[in-house]
């Protein structure tokens, strides 16, 4: 039953999918306009293999101010319509772009507007972007020529997740997009690995240059391939993956995720092997931890964790931190900050460099009132022991059996 449901959802997604190699602007045809009772009614058939993202009718009274009226698609065909106050002498033109940012396709332009009561432009599709007349060119001085620069396409910064997210749940993909010209369209193109059709999801700007979109839970099974595409208002486009290939993310099967406790913490320190250790329940939480056997002296120690609830109604921890002891024997508690590259619920901490010797640490997490806390070693008396050595093969330090005064009091014994 579960397989049938999953296949049904994928089939539905594929039915709504779009072609990733679409480079054509929408086609505008069968344009009609008329005035009645002080209102102008405009309709046009607008089609595109990717899907129409926006259609706008620009209009103005003769020598008046330009106003914009969005055109709304009919539920049963590709006809877009809009109405606005005006008469037979009202002038208008139409622009349309698709989901990949191709376009705008135009019917008329600001320089060649169409009168509602006048002759219509050729009823055949107008799929090219008409550029308004340029202003007279003024010769530039030598310094001005040198200062002129060609606009650059958008720059996309993204790192695929380092940990496997659980399958069957919406997964948020985050990135930064920087562009000299404002970003006009940005999409996430995702598909189950082994299929040929990408599904486009518009990206949402969260803050500044930060954008995000979700891979839906219906697709979050096995491995998923994805590209990130962005187009700016200057018309330049960037489509980014892992080199020329798409990014690939593999979801953790449900069988590997025990349903114990309200929160799951997956800690994945940087280490040579890159293989995760078994999950261990600790009080109300579940931790999957993989401590490194050795770290290099004089280098910052990077620890990453992915903190996610095991159920849809589970609560995220209010605080995730690293309790550690270096060569000086002093206990310190370092909060883990959100890590956008770590996927859903990603956290990261950077410990200061240590000299030759050893470092001991525990990963702890607590709920908002701090009444329920867990520790990845299973007990506040147990610590991870990692050698700080420049040579491979250094022996692992002896385990530390101690209770830190900086540990939350609700940690299990």
Secondary structure, DSSP 4 states (H G I P E B T S, - for coil): -HHHHHHHHHHHHHHT---TT--PPPEEEEEEEEEETTEEEEEEEEE-SS-EEEEEEEEE-TT---EEEE-EE-SSSSEEEEEEE--TT-EEEEEEEETT--EEEEES-STTPEETTSPPP-SS---SPPPPPPPPPPPPPHHHHHH--PPPPPEEE----SSPPBTTS-EEEEEEEE-SSPEEEEEEEEEETT-S--EEEE-EEEETTEEEEEE-TTT-SSEEEEEEEEEETTS-EEEE-BTTBPEEEEPBPGGGS---SSEEEEE----SS--PPPEEEETTEEEE----SEE-TTS-EEEEEEEE-SSTTPPPPSEEEEEEE-TT--EEEEEPEE-GGG-TTEEEEEEPP--SEEEEEEEEEE-TTSSSEEETTSSTTB-EEEEE-SSTTPPPPPPPB---TTS-TTS--
